[in-house]
């Protein structure tokens, strides 16, 4: 009897069941609005008071000092530092290819057109520190900003009850070349970045994942500053043919399920036997998983195994409907199907490209669109830390040649002022 995860017939499953929203629906907007306003008007004093209330520690200084950084680094295993450096190298190599080039076009009569890219001057990154610490996210979010050329990158993260920051987060920041770190979390940290305080400078873009309060704060300050996509619970969808080890498939599903009770782990297969084998493996592996309660809730609430007719066309149609954050193609010759994938954040091809490879070491970014937003948004990249200006230069001769068309366009739209702007240059304005 399958009790850990549902096994459903894909043909009989409503699309709404596959694409329904997940995550907390608790309305925290009022609380967040009050926190934002408090920090906006009171600055550091509000941050210190709110940190004591929510994090249980009274801080005299919100900054991570050089001494604290050195002490944190000393507490990190040297082998793990090497792992961080290797990961950073891979992430940098991948993102270096995303550098933008300015361009210029020339036309008749001396026309010059173009586009200029510039880095966002000051970026703020939120790093959570709750049930788990994520130094990998520090690397994934900060390295593209550094490659983009951002002049100032500021990190905020909640302190522990002893007033210190998780050493692995400090180590990742060190490897990424970030030294300006502040001990503040929650909606109040987002407020500090958006408005600025005596200690924390105002930034122009805020990135990084967080809980419901952080997500809501980012929504409320968007427009005052730029923010990245508000991340939802983590997701994986695996398409598996018959030539798979059920233990491996179950392990890949649990790798996502252990993130959060609202995380989603899904499998598509044409084999009923494999479906039941994976379900049994999930039960076995849950028993020894340290975060078993979280993973079990995830599988119970959002997990499913979809049985199909076995065709890749059917499986890929389902994948494009679901638009998962992570898509594993655990099939023979997976590269032949890459062009058929339309909606997915990150695609893992073959049986030896598991999703945790992308989380940590491969190089492509792991900050990805969730909740079906892969239909219209993309992984975090260097582009997210750039602004662009376009420019236009026309000579008198060039403008004179095109002036009648501009005037005709303006008159068609009923905008006589536009037409007069052109005519005034050539003695035609009445």
Secondary structure as UniProt FT lines:
FT   STRAND          6..9
FT   HELIX           10..12
FT   HELIX           15..19
FT   HELIX           29..42
FT   HELIX           44..55
FT   HELIX           66..74
FT   HELIX           78..96
FT   TURN            97..98
FT   STRAND          103..106
FT   HELIX           108..110
FT   STRAND          112..119
FT   STRAND          122..127
FT   HELIX           135..148
FT   STRAND          152..157
FT   TURN            161..162
FT   HELIX           167..176
FT   STRAND          180..183
FT   HELIX           186..195
FT   STRAND          205..207
FT   HELIX           212..221
FT   TURN            223..224
FT   STRAND          225..227
FT   STRAND          235..240
FT   HELIX           246..257
FT   TURN            258..259
FT   TURN            261..262
FT   STRAND          264..269
FT   HELIX           272..286
FT   TURN            287..288
FT   TURN            290..291
FT   HELIX           292..302
FT   STRAND          304..307
FT   HELIX           312..322
FT   STRAND          326..330
FT   TURN            332..333
FT   HELIX           334..340
FT   STRAND          346..349
FT   TURN            351..352
FT   HELIX           355..360
FT   TURN            371..372
FT   HELIX           373..375
FT   HELIX           382..385
FT   STRAND          386..393
FT   HELIX           396..412
FT   TURN            413..414
FT   HELIX           416..423
FT   HELIX           424..426
//
